Amino acid sequence: MPRSRTYAKWHDHANGVHPSDNLRDWLTDRVSLTYKLMAHCQQFRVQRLRQQRALCLADEWQRIELPRRLQVQERDVLLRCDDRPMVLGHTVVALDATTTEWPFFSTLGERSLGTTLFGDPLVARGQLQFARLDHDHPLVQRMCAATGAGGFAYPLWARRSTFRRKTGVMLVTEVFFPEIEQLRRARPDPKAMASLAAPGFSRQIVPAYQQHSFDAAAQLAAVSSGIHK
């Protein structure tokens, strides 16, 4: 029986998808992707595409511990650097997930999921997995629809991992636009360094921010305050 086109072959090691050296760094770095993207642009923005109930993809239900392929709560966003789309973020949680498990999920809007997950001591991240997606994969089709692109140079590289909070399981998949390899780290700014010492910044965030521009650091502070106030 042929596999559904919603199915991707996921590998436990990046060698299984043969990325370039530059792309391998984006795929395997376990720091928050939001923080890393902020370090590579002057203006970072989350564009929400959809957040709704939907049938999970064929390769997702087992990862979030469902008994079979069922409807889930689904969220798709574009992560933009200087208004250029760099990553499609795709998140699913079970329909019976509670506000105790994921108290922020339904109210994120266009705020960053990453700043919440990586700032919560109750959240534990699972192993990264990697895949190459072709033009007929649903997530690639959503990327084309959201940007008006007729297509890309295929395959596109993707990664995913689970996040656990109390008894809840969330699956986050990130698909990289080809332009991700053109990003270069933004020039460091002394004001950004000073902002890192302000109350509310996690110690785990600081190493990833040592090269950030002031605008990027200021945006992170605004996002974080919006989530935690």
Disulfide bonds with the S-S distance in Angstrom:
none
